[in-house]
């Protein structure tokens, strides 16, 4: 189950939010090779955030998935930065992404774990 959490100080209206959530969901599914029905996306906008001593547009993302590879993380970093740069007008050097490969036995779903 891939999970992506996006925090940004950009204001995003509900229409933009729904569209961005959908684009992120499809991107995560495609890049991880997991069915989109298992992808979870969380978006938190208009957060009070500071990076490099200023509050210019920025984003912090957490991306977790069972079996996430180094190659997938590299591809996701490029794709996510490009998407956020285009859709939210955030400079790519103001985007941090934390990737985690979670062991299946530590990922719960539907009353159990995957391992």
C-alpha positions in Angstrom: 0.0 0.0 0.0 1.8 3.1 -1.2 1.2 6.2 1.0 2.1 9.7 0.0 1.7 12.7 2.4 2.1 16.2 1.0 2.5 19.2 3.2 2.8 22.6 1.6 2.5 26.3 2.5 0.6 26.9 -0.8 -3.1 27.6 -0.7 -5.0 25.1 -2.7 -8.8 25.3 -3.3 -11.0 22.2 -3.1 -11.2 21.9 -6.9 -7.4 22.1 -7.3 -7.0 19.7 -4.3 -9.2 17.0 -5.8 -7.4 17.2 -9.2 -4.0 17.1 -7.6 -4.9 14.2 -5.3 -6.0 12.2 -8.4 -2.8 13.0 -10.3 -0.7 12.1 -7.4 -2.6 8.8 -6.9 -2.1 7.8 -10.5 1.6 8.8 -10.5 2.3 6.8 -7.3 0.5 3.7 -8.7 2.4 3.9 -12.0 5.8 4.5 -10.5 5.5 1.8 -7.8 3.8 -0.7 -10.0 1.0 -1.2 -7.4 -2.7 -1.1 -8.1 -4.2 2.4 -7.5 -6.9 0.8 -5.3 -4.1 0.4 -2.7 -2.7 4.0 -3.0 -3.4 6.5 -0.2 -2.7 10.2 -0.7 -2.9 12.9 2.0 -2.7 16.6 1.2 -2.3 19.3 3.7 -2.1 22.8 2.3 -1.8 26.4 3.6 0.5 25.1 6.4 2.7 27.4 8.3 6.1 26.3 7.0 9.6 27.8 6.7 12.6 26.6 4.6 15.9 28.3 4.3 14.7 31.1 6.5 11.8 32.2 4.4 8.2 31.2 3.6 8.4 31.1 -0.2 6.4 28.3 -1.7 7.7 24.9 -0.5 6.6 21.3 0.0 7.6 18.3 2.2 6.5 14.9 1.1 6.6 11.4 2.8 6.4 8.5 0.5 6.1 5.0 2.0 5.6 1.7 0.3 6.2 -2.0 0.7 9.1 -3.0 -1.5 10.1 0.5 -2.6 13.4 0.4 -4.5 16.1 2.9 -4.9 15.3 3.2 -8.6 11.6 3.8 -7.9 12.5 6.5 -5.3 14.7 8.2 -7.9 12.0 8.1 -10.5 9.4 9.3 -8.0 11.6 12.2 -6.9 11.9 13.5 -10.4 8.2 13.0 -11.2 6.9 14.5 -8.0 9.2 17.5 -8.2 8.1 18.1 -11.8 4.4 17.8 -11.0 4.6 20.1 -7.9 6.7 22.6 -9.9 4.1 22.7 -12.7 0.9 22.5 -10.6 1.8 24.4 -7.5 4.6 26.6 -8.9 7.1 25.4 -6.3 10.7 25.6 -7.2 12.2 22.0 -7.2 15.0 23.0 -4.9 12.3 23.9 -2.3 10.8 20.3 -2.2 12.0 17.7 0.2 10.9 14.1 -0.1 11.4 11.3 2.5 11.2 7.8 1.1 10.6 4.7 3.2 10.6 1.1 2.2 8.3 -0.5 4.8 8.6 -4.3 5.5 5.3 -6.1 4.7 5.0 -7.4 8.2 4.9 -3.9 9.5 2.2 -2.6 7.1 -1.4 -3.2 8.4 -4.5 -3.4 6.3 -7.9 -5.0 6.6 -7.4 -6.3 10.1 -3.9 -7.8 9.4 -0.5 -7.2 7.9 0.9 -8.1 4.5 3.7 -10.2 5.9 
